[in-house]
């Protein structure tokens, strides 16, 4: 395949995709599937090298972690798209109301055109290629701006994508915050962003100048409610896994725990045992990822220092003979009991292996704590009391929920994934994602036996009789 030079100016790359998208509005199923299969082949051929690049970006991050958290999810998504795209792209006939009959109507599903994808650094492959794959399945052209915080994987991703795709199909633009702002300012037909709420505001503002519709997959403070009916021992391993996957650098990681008062010691012991089971050692353990940068590591340490200074009880969970090494940015997991409401830990997304624990007396107190903050991206509930579970589900709003586990709702392709309020807007995965990148064009086909003239002026007694009949039917 001929490669268009990837060093073309950003606007030239966009213009090429724009023209191509307008020249080929009807994108056949065979071409959509071919593009998806090229992505799958790219993962199969270059997966090991990409995983090593991610490891180089983090310092310590096992290729096996990238296999399960990036490639496994991507393969599942690609399989779902390959299986269903043919059905999803077909027109949908809709019922025509009696006052418009004998006309018929349908919804024609068409590509939007050019989709921009701004990817994050925490899962730089899954959270970049996943939206891109969905947009390709919907028949769009795609431009990707990967994170500058993962330069090795971003550069390799650009190289292998430019080998597999023409630049007017899919291309990668690299650079820092200035490039990201210019990218977000392009007049895309849709812009998909995954990242922090603070940066999401800037992306939305830049896109608004062009009235570009956006999907914002942000973060927030996702609560984990432990019900009085919960077996804390079995819950702790799932909470620890959800919190410490990628060292807490996961947008849907449990951000704080709401725990029945009096069970703090039980949870502390169970969590420590869970950490030891998952990570028998911390220092040098490739399964326990580094914090991505010195700046983020320093930010997390400052959060802990502030909590200690304000009287919170901080419990660092050590495992193995050696502590997690500051030089490798492998940060020791920490529980923070009784944090004050004004702490950064309680007002900012943590994105690290620190877990605040708040005690409650009654379930409604826990719900009130959740309501006092912006609506979260995820919510987790643990217990066996289905009445209490349903009470929580009915009285809280969040982007998604997993009951008696963490993270796994994001792996279900038939469940939409997205935020609400400050945790984002718009959702993708499965048909929801396909439709996010699709124009659902309504089409009404008038019949030669149409009686629309009955509604034409001049109005008189005949019009009044017809409207009287319709009122009884409607």
C-alpha positions, 0 to 999 in steps of 0.5 A: 500500500502506498503511504502518504507522507505522515509529515504533511501539515495537520490541516492538509491531512484533514483536508485530504480526509475531508475530500475523500469522505465527501467523495465516498459517502456510501462506504461498502461493508467490504471496505469497512471490514477490510479496515477492521481486519487491517487493525486486527493484523496490526495488533497481531503482527506488532503487538509485542513491539507495541507492548514493549513501547508502552513498557518503555513509556511507563518504566515498569509495566508488564507486556502481559498487562498491556495484553489483557488491558489493551489488546484483549479488549481491542480484540473483543471490540474488533470481533464485535464490530466485524460480526455486527457492522453489516446489520448495524449499517442497514436502513431501519424502517419505521412505522408511519403515523396514520395522518401521513399514510400511505407514505413510508419512512426509514432511517438511513445510516451514513458515516459522519465523515471525518472523526478526530480521536484524542487518546490518553496515556494510561491505556494508549492502545486500547483507548485510542484504537478502540474509538478509531475502530468503531469510527472506521466500522461506521464508515468514517475517516479517522485522524488520531492524536495520541498522548505526548506522555507516551512518546514511544508507543505513540511513535510506533503506533504512528509508524505501523498505522501509516504502513497499513492505511492511506493517510486519507483513511487513517492517520496519526498526528503527534505533538504536545499540548499546542498540537492537541489544541490545534487538532481539537480546533479542526472542523471534524464531523465528530471529535472523540476525547478521552482524558481528564475533566480539566483538559476535556473542558478545553477540548470542548471549548476548542470544538465549539468554535466549529460546532463540532459534536464531541464525545468526552470520556472523562474521569471523576471520583468513582465510589465503591460502596461496601454494604453491611451485608458484604463479605469484606474478604471476598470484596477486598481482592476485587477492589484491590484489583480494580484499584491497583490495575495499572497502579490506579491509573484507570479512569474507572478505578475505585476512587474511594470506599464507603464502609460501614462504621466499625469495620475499618480494621477488617477492611484494612486487613483484608485489603492488605492480604489482597495486595499481597496476593496480587503483588507478592512484591512491589519493587521490580515487579513487572505486573505492578506498573509505575506511575507514568511520570515524575510529575504525576508521582510527585502529585500523588506524594503531595496528596498523601502528605497533605492528608497526613498533615490534616490528621488522616490515618495513612496506611501504606501497604507493603509487600515483599522484602523491599518497598516500592522504589521511588526511583522506578515510580512504583508507588506503595499502595496506601489506604487513607482513613478519615480524610477531611472533605477539603483534601485534594484526595477528596476533590480531585481524581486520584489516578494512582494507588491511593484509596480513601476510606470513608465510614458511614452509619446508614446507607443513605449517608453513603448515598448523600456523600455520592450526591455531594460530588459531581456524578461519577464515571463508575459506581461499585456496590458489594453485598448480598442484600438485593433490597439495599442494592436496588436502593443504591441503583435507584437513588444514584446516577453514574456513567456505569455500574458493576455489582460485586466486582469492579471495572467489568462493565467496561468489558461488556460490548453490549453495554454503552460506556460513557460518563454523565455530567462532569465525568463526560458525555456520549457513550460508545461500545457496541451499537451505541458506539457505531451510532455515535459515529453515524448520521441517522438520516430520516427519509420519508417516501411519499406515495402517489396516493398521498392525501397531504392536500387535505392539510393545505389552505384555504382552511374551512369546514372540510379542514375542521372535520378532518382535524376533528377525526384526527383528534379522536385517533391521536 
